[in-house]
Amino acid sequence: MNKLLKVVALSLALVLVLCACGGSKTGPAQPSQPAQTSQPAQTTPQGNVAQPAAPAAPAGADNTKSARDTIKLTLNQVVETLNPYDSGAIIDWQCFTQLYETLFFIEGDRMEPRLGTEWEALDDGMTYRVKINHDAKFHNGDPLTAEDVAWSLQYALIDGPYTRRRTNIPNLDYAKVIDDDTVEIKCTETDASFIRKIFMNGYILSKKEFLAAEEKGITGTEWVPWGTGPYVITSYNPDAEIKFTAFPDYYRGEARIKNVEISILADNNTITVGFEAGDIDFIVVPTAAWENLSNNSNYNTFLSPTNHTSFIHININSPTPALQTRGSERRWPTPSTERRCA
């Protein structure tokens, strides 16, 4: 369960650090500066959050020359697929959020335009129309079209062979093109959360590139330029390392962090050691390392609220005992706070 919490926290960290989606209209956030030691700035292990403290700039120094263009991060599990229609894994989605986009970005109660520019609900309470963003381009250079939008939703949630995301949006009736600027999306019933779920889970991909990848049998196993996100993949080894670089034609402006390198490291001790050695720039800190890192002035640390789920095991197949627990897993739901260090 701690691993899940840590993964969720890192997912949030990646989105905020790389894309600055929380309100910046200019794209991903700037890279962090080097630490006060001679090490480069560091990434995050999984757990609480830490990063190196930024050094004071010498008088008269040109800060632009010392800015780094690469950030090094880590994931604690293997990335299973690059196909967003065939995965519900949090680890995979940490990559998806940099490569692919939905019609709107959800932050709290706000919906920020992305591949959609505006939307309206029709009088029946089940039908919605979305205007598409003609400034957006796929990574292959093709412009976004209404056909790509309608096909993506229809194929992912109704017509295609992938079913793992359909539990999130089980009640899509159809998605169809109205004109070059407009897509109509209909729910099978009145559902106040329907359009929000479409905007959160409905990744829009290039129809041409996706179907071509299916024919070649490389859907999800190789990077294909079917997304519109701020980054493209330059090297994909899901067992060891994934490298991203900023997409120069990103419609919200090229990401200020030019390169992102993500190492796949399953062991928390290895992650912590790599962070302290300067090989990683930002980590979600393992609980065991939190006190040491949070008391070190070389690092910036902070706590982040997270979701937490506890559970008990109930044996419904044996009459005795009616309630079984394993080890210390007999717990009640409790709130949790994630510690972070950078």
C-alpha positions in Angstrom: 0.0 0.0 0.0 2.9 2.3 0.8 4.2 1.7 -2.7 0.9 2.7 -4.2 1.0 5.9 -2.2 4.5 6.6 -3.2 3.7 6.0 -6.9 0.7 8.3 -6.8 2.8 11.0 -5.2 5.5 10.6 -7.9 2.8 10.8 -10.5 1.7 14.1 -9.2 5.2 15.3 -8.9 6.0 14.4 -12.5 2.9 16.2 -13.8 3.6 19.3 -11.7 7.4 19.4 -12.3 7.4 18.6 -16.0 4.2 20.1 -17.3 3.3 22.9 -14.9 -0.3 22.1 -15.7 -1.5 23.6 -12.5 -2.2 27.0 -14.2 0.8 27.9 -16.2 -0.2 28.5 -19.8 3.4 28.5 -21.0 4.2 24.8 -20.6 6.4 22.7 -18.2 8.3 24.2 -15.3 11.9 25.2 -15.3 14.6 22.7 -14.4 15.9 22.8 -10.9 19.3 24.4 -10.2 22.4 22.5 -9.0 22.7 21.7 -5.4 25.0 23.6 -3.0 27.6 20.8 -3.2 29.5 20.0 -6.4 26.8 17.4 -7.3 24.2 18.1 -10.0 20.6 18.6 -8.7 18.8 15.4 -7.8 15.6 13.5 -8.5 13.1 11.8 -6.3 13.0 8.3 -4.8 9.6 7.1 -3.8 8.0 8.2 -0.6 8.3 11.7 0.9 9.7 14.4 -1.3 13.1 15.9 -1.6 15.3 17.9 -4.0 18.7 19.7 -3.5 18.5 23.3 -2.2 19.4 25.9 -4.9 22.7 27.7 -4.3 22.9 31.4 -4.0 24.0 33.0 -7.3 27.3 34.9 -7.1 27.1 38.7 -7.6 26.8 39.6 -11.2 26.4 36.0 -12.3 24.5 35.2 -15.5 21.9 32.7 -14.2 20.8 31.7 -17.7 24.2 30.1 -18.4 24.1 27.8 -15.4 20.5 26.6 -16.0 20.4 22.8 -16.7 18.4 21.4 -19.5 18.0 17.9 -18.2 16.2 16.5 -15.1 16.7 12.9 -13.9 13.8 11.1 -12.3 13.0 7.5 -11.3 10.1 5.1 -11.4 10.0 2.1 -9.1 8.3 -0.3 -11.5 8.6 -1.4 -15.1 6.5 0.5 -17.6 4.2 -2.1 -19.1 2.9 -0.3 -22.2 2.8 3.0 -24.1 -0.8 2.3 -25.2 -3.0 4.5 -23.0 -6.1 2.6 -24.1 -4.7 -0.7 -22.7 -3.4 0.3 -19.2 -4.7 1.3 -15.9 -1.3 1.2 -14.2 -0.2 4.4 -12.3 3.4 3.8 -13.4 2.3 3.8 -17.1 0.2 6.9 -16.7 3.2 8.9 -15.4 4.6 8.5 -18.9 1.2 9.0 -20.6 0.7 12.5 -19.0 3.9 13.7 -20.8 3.1 12.2 -24.2 -0.7 12.4 -24.6 -3.4 14.8 -23.8 -7.2 14.9 -23.3 -9.7 17.6 -24.4 -9.4 19.5 -21.1 -7.1 19.4 -18.1 -8.9 18.9 -14.8 -7.5 20.7 -11.8 -9.9 20.8 -8.8 -13.1 22.4 -10.1 -11.4 24.0 -13.1 -11.2 22.7 -16.6 -8.3 24.1 -18.6 -8.5 23.9 -22.4 -6.1 21.5 -24.0 -7.2 19.7 -27.2 -10.6 21.2 -26.8 -11.2 25.0 -26.6 -14.8 25.1 -25.3 -17.7 22.8 -24.6 -21.4 22.9 -24.1 -24.1 20.6 -22.7 -27.2 20.3 -24.9 -30.8 20.4 -23.4 -31.2 16.6 -23.1 -28.5 16.6 -20.3 -26.7 13.6 -22.1 -25.2 15.2 -25.1 -22.1 17.5 -25.2 -20.3 19.3 -28.0 -16.7 20.2 -27.9 -14.7 22.7 -30.1 -11.3 21.3 -31.0 -8.0 23.1 -30.8 -6.6 23.6 -34.4 -3.2 24.8 -33.0 -2.4 21.4 -31.7 -0.2 19.0 -33.7 0.6 15.4 -33.3 4.3 14.4 -32.8 4.4 13.4 -36.5 3.6 16.9 -37.5 0.0 16.3 -38.5 -2.6 18.8 -37.2 -5.3 17.6 -34.8 -8.6 17.0 -36.5 -12.2 16.4 -35.3 -12.0 12.9 -36.8 -9.0 12.1 -34.6 -10.9 13.2 -31.5 -14.1 11.4 -32.3 -12.3 8.2 -33.4 -10.1 8.2 -30.2 -13.1 8.2 -27.9 -15.1 5.8 -29.9 -12.3 3.4 -30.5 -10.9 3.5 -26.9 -14.3 3.2 -25.2 -16.6 1.3 -27.6 -15.2 -0.1 -30.9 -11.6 -1.1 -30.2 -10.2 -4.3 -28.7 -9.0 -2.6 -25.5 -11.3 -2.8 -22.5 -9.2 -1.7 -19.5 -10.2 2.0 -19.5 -13.9 1.3 -20.1 -14.5 0.8 -16.4 -13.8 4.5 -16.0 -16.3 5.5 -18.6 -18.8 2.7 -19.1 -21.7 4.8 -20.4 -20.4 6.4 -23.6 -23.1 6.1 -26.3 -21.1 7.6 -29.2 -18.6 10.2 -30.3 -19.0 11.7 -33.7 -17.9 14.5 -36.0 -20.3 17.4 -36.4 -18.0 19.5 -38.5 -14.3 20.3 -38.9 -14.4 22.3 -35.6 -16.9 20.2 -33.5 -17.2 16.8 -32.0 -20.4 15.5 -30.3 -20.2 13.2 -27.4 -23.2 11.4 -25.9 -23.8 9.6 -22.7 -26.2 6.6 -22.5 -27.9 8.2 -19.4 -28.0 11.4 -17.4 -24.7 11.5 -15.5 -23.3 14.7 -14.0 -19.8 13.3 -13.9 -19.7 11.9 -17.4 -18.0 14.8 -19.2 -15.5 15.3 -16.4 -14.6 11.6 -16.8 -14.2 12.0 -20.5 -11.9 14.9 -20.0 -9.8 13.0 -17.4 -9.5 9.7 -19.1 -10.1 10.2 -22.8 -6.7 10.5 -24.4 -6.8 11.7 -28.0 -4.4 10.0 -30.4 -3.6 10.1 -34.1 -6.0 7.7 -35.8 -3.5 7.2 -38.7 -0.5 6.5 -36.5 -2.4 4.3 -34.1 -4.0 2.0 -36.7 -0.6 1.8 -38.6 1.1 0.7 -35.4 -1.6 -2.0 -34.8 -0.9 -3.4 -38.3 2.8 -3.6 -37.5 2.2 -5.2 -34.1 4.0 -2.5 -32.2 1.1 -0.9 -30.3 2.4 -0.1 -26.8 5.8 -1.9 -27.2 7.5 0.9 -29.2 7.1 4.7 -29.1 4.9 5.9 -31.9 4.3 9.6 -32.7 0.6 9.5 -32.1 0.4 12.0 -29.2 0.3 15.8 -28.8 1.9 16.1 -25.4 4.8 18.3 -24.4 7.4 15.5 -24.7 8.4 12.8 -27.2 10.4 9.7 -26.4 14.0 9.4 -27.8 15.0 6.2 -26.1 12.6 3.5 -24.7 13.9 0.6 -22.6 11.0 0.1 -20.1 13.1 -2.3 -17.9 15.9 0.2 -17.4 15.5 3.8 -18.7 13.2 6.0 -20.7 14.4 9.3 -22.2 12.2 12.2 -23.2 12.9 15.4 -25.1 10.7 18.5 -25.4 8.4 18.5 -28.5 9.4 21.7 -30.3 6.0 22.3 -31.9 4.0 21.9 -28.7 1.1 24.3 -29.1 1.4 25.7 -25.5 5.1 26.4 -26.0 8.2 24.2 -25.9 8.8 22.8 -22.4 11.5 24.7 -20.5 13.0 21.4 -19.3 14.6 20.2 -22.5 15.3 16.6 -21.5 13.9 14.1 -19.0 15.7 10.9 -18.1 13.7 8.3 -16.0 15.6 5.4 -14.5 13.6 2.3 -13.5 14.8 1.4 -10.0 12.7 -1.0 -7.8 14.7 -0.8 -4.6 14.1 2.2 -2.3 17.6 2.1 -0.9 19.1 2.3 -4.4 16.8 5.3 -5.1 17.9 7.1 -1.9 21.6 6.4 -2.5 21.2 7.7 -6.1 19.5 10.8 -4.8 22.2 11.6 -2.2 24.9 10.9 -4.8 23.3 13.4 -7.2 22.3 10.9 -9.8 18.6 11.7 -9.3 17.1 15.1 -9.1 13.7 14.7 -7.4 12.3 11.8 -5.4 9.3 10.7 -3.3 11.2 9.7 -0.2 10.9 6.3 1.5 9.6 6.7 5.0 12.9 5.3 6.5 14.9 8.0 4.8 12.6 10.9 5.6 14.2 12.1 8.9 17.7 12.1 7.5 16.8 13.9 4.3 14.4 16.4 5.9 17.0 17.5 8.4 19.7 18.0 5.7 19.9 21.7 4.7 21.2 20.6 1.3 17.7 19.4 0.3 14.3 21.1 0.0 11.7 18.8 1.5 7.9 19.1 1.8 4.9 17.1 2.7 2.1 16.5 0.2 -1.4 15.2 1.0 -2.2 11.8 -0.7 -5.0 9.3 -0.8 -4.5 6.2 1.4 -6.5 3.0 1.5 -6.2 0.4 4.3 -8.0 -3.0 4.2 -8.8 -6.1 6.1 -9.1 -9.7 4.7 -12.4 -11.5 5.2 -12.5 -15.2 4.6 -15.9 -15.9 3.1 -15.1 -19.5 2.1 -14.4 -21.0 5.5 -16.8 -21.0 8.5 -14.0 -20.5 11.0 -12.7 -18.0 11.5 -15.1 -15.6 9.8 -12.4 -12.9 9.8 -8.8 -13.6 8.9 -5.9 -11.2 8.8 -2.4 -11.6 7.6 0.3 -10.1 9.7 -0.5 -6.4 10.4 -3.0 -6.0 7.6 -6.0 -5.8 9.9 -6.4 -2.0 9.7 -9.0 0.6 9.4 -9.0 3.5 6.8 -6.8 6.4 7.9 -5.8 9.7 6.4 -2.2 9.9 5.1 0.3 12.6 4.4 3.0 11.9 1.8 6.5 13.3 2.6 8.4 14.7 -0.3 12.0 15.8 -0.7 13.8 17.6 -3.4 
